[in-house]
Amino acid sequence: MRKLFPAVLALLLALPLFAWKVQSIKQLTQEGGWRSPIFSPDGSKFFALNKNQQICLFDSGGTLLTMKENTDISLPCWSPDSKKLAAELNSTICILEAENLSVMFLGKNVYKPRWSGDSKSIYCIFWKMDHGAARSELKEISLTGGINDFIDMPRDLGNIKGMAVSTKEAKLAYTLKQKGVKTRLFLVNLENSEKKRLAEGLNGKIVIWSPDGKYIWTGEELLDNVENKIISEEMPAVSEITWSKDSKWLFYSREDGELARFDIAAKKEEVLISKDLSEKSASFSQDGLLAVCLDGKDANLVLVKFVNE
């Protein structure tokens, strides 16, 4: 028995510390045509757009809380404090209050809004014509400073594809694609505007920070912001992911419709549920116990609850 113990112990240590099991699957809608479901950072509610371009806010159990008519927004993102949504609408940034979905508009010719860590300003991409060619710049818009309250950010020739602000420290990361050159990733210190190149030759173009500010997901590569290196290329290419609050897991929907999570330390993927879900359409709560997604047939909202055993 004593000889077997080390082998048994090694097997137990190799097993996942926690196992996610499906507790329930609930279809929330019947009419189809839904898109862009996204959980708030605190996991208390989620947002989605229906086929009539109505903004709908649900609680974490799937009950409709409020609705706003005829607003064809895109690329919605929650503020870190879960009180507001920012989105694109007709080349402007619109800010929606989660409590009543009231709208405020910011800027012109601005795209891809991303929140500052304190939820008090928006970073976005500003397009302008320069000697007959379109050029993109990074700008910051303060919510308290009113419309057109822009603060200049570093600019480069080429197209900025993705960007995000770290909620842990005053850093902004963005990907830059130039003609004939693979994607490069830059970091900007928001306190002094100093810029440095973190990586180049990337396949991914998006930027999603981990909550602890250590990692950046580009859509195809996982990078270590502290050691300035790529630490994993083994994860499937996905553009919509949710970081766990402790930055140890990535939750996402695979291209085949399965819900999965990725263990950062072990660099290992685990399929949570095999179901006909739409490609790249799931949003998780940060604890990984709730997922709102779309069925693969009619794009109805589906709420999946997991139990952590």
N, C-alpha and C positions, 0 to 999 in steps of 0.2 A: 504493500500500500504506500509506504514512504517513497518508493522508487517511482510510483505513478504520480505522486503529488506535483513535482516540478512540471511534468508534461501537462497535467490538468490545469495548473496555475497559468502556464503559458497560453493555453487555449482560452481560458477565461479572460486573460488580459487582451487577447486579440479580438475578442468580441466587442461590439459597440457598447458603450456605457449606457446609452439610452436607446430604446427601440421605438420608432414611431409606428403606431398602428391606426388604421382607419376606424374612427368611432361612428361617423355618420356621413352620408352624402345626400344633399338636399337640393333639388332643382328649385330655384327661386322665381323663375319667370317662364312664360309660355309662348310669348309672341315672337321670340327670336330677334336677331339683328343687333345684339348688344356688342359693345366693344370697350376697351380700355379700363377694365376693372383694376382698382388700385387701393390697397389698404393704407390707412393712416399709420404713421410711425408708432402711435401708442396702441394700435390694434383695436380701438374702440369702434371704428366705423370704416366703411369703404365707399368709394365713388365709382360710378360707371355711366356710360352714355348709352341711351337706347336708340332704336332705329329712327326715331323722330328727332334726333339730335337734342334730346332733353337730358339735362344733367340730373342725375339721381344719386341721392345720398342714403346709404343704408347703415343700420347699426351692425355690430359684429355678428348678430344672430340672423341677419338677412331681412330684417324688417325695414321697409321704406320709411325714411324720416322726412325727407323733403325733396322737392323737384323744381327745376327751373326750365322754362319753356325755350325751345328753339335757339340753342346756343351751340354752334358747330365748332367747338374747341378741339385742339389737338395737343399732344404731348403734356398732359397734366402731371403735376408733381406736387406732393404735399410739403408744407413747411415743416421744419423739424419739431415745432411745438404742436402740430396736428390741428391748428386753428384755421389755416388758410390753404387754398389751392392756387397754383399759378399755372397758366396755360397759354398757348398761342391762339390768337383769334384775329384773322385778317391782317397779318403782319404787325400786330400789336401784342402786348402782354396783358392778359386780364387776370386780376386777383379776385378770387371768390372767397367770401367768408363762409366757413363750414357751417356756422350756426343757422344762417338764413339764405346762403347762396347769393348775397348781394355782390355786385360786380364793380370793380374799379379798374380803369384802363391806364396803362403806363407805356409811354414811348411809341415810336413809329419805326418801321423797318427793323424790328427786333424779333429774335427767334430763340428757341431752345432755352426757356427760363430755368434757372437753378437758384435755389435759396441759399442765403448766407446761413451760417451756423446759428445765429441769434434770431433768425426769422424776421429781420428788420429790413432786409434789402434783397434785390433780385440781381443775379448776374445773368447776362444774356449775350447773344451774338448779334451784332449790329452790322447790317450790310449797307455799303455805300458804293457809289461809282467813283473811280479814281482814274482819270485819263482814259475813259472809255471802257475800263475793265471793272468788274465787280470785285470788291475786297471786303473781307470780314474782319471785324475787330471785337474784342471783349469789352463789355461795358458793365457798370454797376448802376442800378437805379434804386435810390432810397425810397422806401414807402412813405416816409415822413417829409421828404424833400419835394414832393410833388412831381408832376410830369416833366420830362426832359432834364431831370437832375442827374446828368451823367457824370461819372468819374472815369477818366481815361485809364485804360489798362494796356499792358504791352501788346503790340501788334506785330504780325508777320505777314509776309507775302504767302499766299496759299489759302486753302479753305479749312476753317476750323470745323471739325466733324462732331466732336463731343466734348463736354466739359462737366465738371462737378466741383463743388466746394466741400472741403472737409468740415464736418461738424465738430471735430475734435480740436483742430488748430486752424490758424489763419492761413490756409493754403488752398489754392485753386489748381486743378489739373485740367489740361485740355489736350486733345489730339489734333494734329495738323497734317493735312494731306496736300502735298505739292505734286505737280505733274512730273511723272517719271521717278518719283521718290516714294518709298513705302512710308506708311504712317509713323509719325514720331510723337512722343508724349512729353509734354513740358509741365513743370511745376512753377507756380508763381506764388511768392510770399506776399500776401495781401497787406502786410504792414509796411513794407518798403518797396514793393513792386519788383523785387529782384526775381529773375527768371533763370531756370536751369533745365537742361534736357535730361529727362529720366531714362528714356528708352527710345530706340528707333528700330525700324524694320518690323513693325508690328502688323499683324493681320486684323486685329480688332480695332474699332474706331470709337467706341463709346467709352465713357468714364463713370464708374460707380465706386465710390469710396466705401471702405468698411467703417463701422461706427467708431472703432478705436483709432482710425486714421493711419493704420499700418499698411493696409493693402488697397490695391486698385484693380478693379476688374475691367477689362477693355472689350469684353464680348467674346474674346478667344484666348486671352492670356491673363494670368494672375500675377501681379507684380508686387514686390515688397518695397514699399515707399521708404523704409528705414535703411535697408541694405542696397537699394537701387538695383534690383535684379529681378528677372523673371523666375518665379519659383514653381510654376506649374503650367504646362500646356496640355494636360491630360483631360481637362474638363471639356464636355461638349460645347460647341459654339452656341451660346444663348445671349440674347440682348436684354431680356427682362429678368432680373434676379432680385431676391430679397436677402440681405444680410441678416443673420441672427444678431441679437442685441449685443452678445458677447464676442462677435466677430469670429466665431469658430466654425460657422456653417454658412453655406450658400443654399438657398431654396429657389427652385425654378421649375418651369415646364419644359420638357424635352421636345425636340422636333417631332417625335413620334406620338406626342400627346401625353406621355407619362409624367407624373409629378415626381420630382427627385430632390435630393439634397447632396451636397458635396462637403466632405470633411476636410477642412483646410490642413490640419496637422497630418492626417494620414494620407492626404491627396487621393481620396477614394470616393466614388459616387455610390449612392444607395437609392434605388427606386422605391418611392413611397407608395405609389398606387399606379396600376396599369388601367387606364380608362381612355375612351375616345374623347379627348379634349383637344381644343383648337391649338395649333402650334403657337408657342410663345405668348400665351394669353393668361397665365396664372399670376396672381399676386398673393403673397403670404403675409401673415402677421409676423412680427419679428421673433416671436417665440416658436414659430413654425407649427403651431397647433391649429391654425386656421388657414385655409386657402380659398380664394374666390377665383373661379375660372369660367371658361366658356365650353359648352359641350361641342363636340366636333360636327354635329349635324346642322343645327339651326342657330348656333351661337346664343344659346340661353345661358343665363347666369346659374352657376352651380357652386354651392358652398360645401366644402369638405372640412370636416373636423377630425383631428387626429388626437390620440391620447399618447402620452409619453410614458412608457413603462420601463 
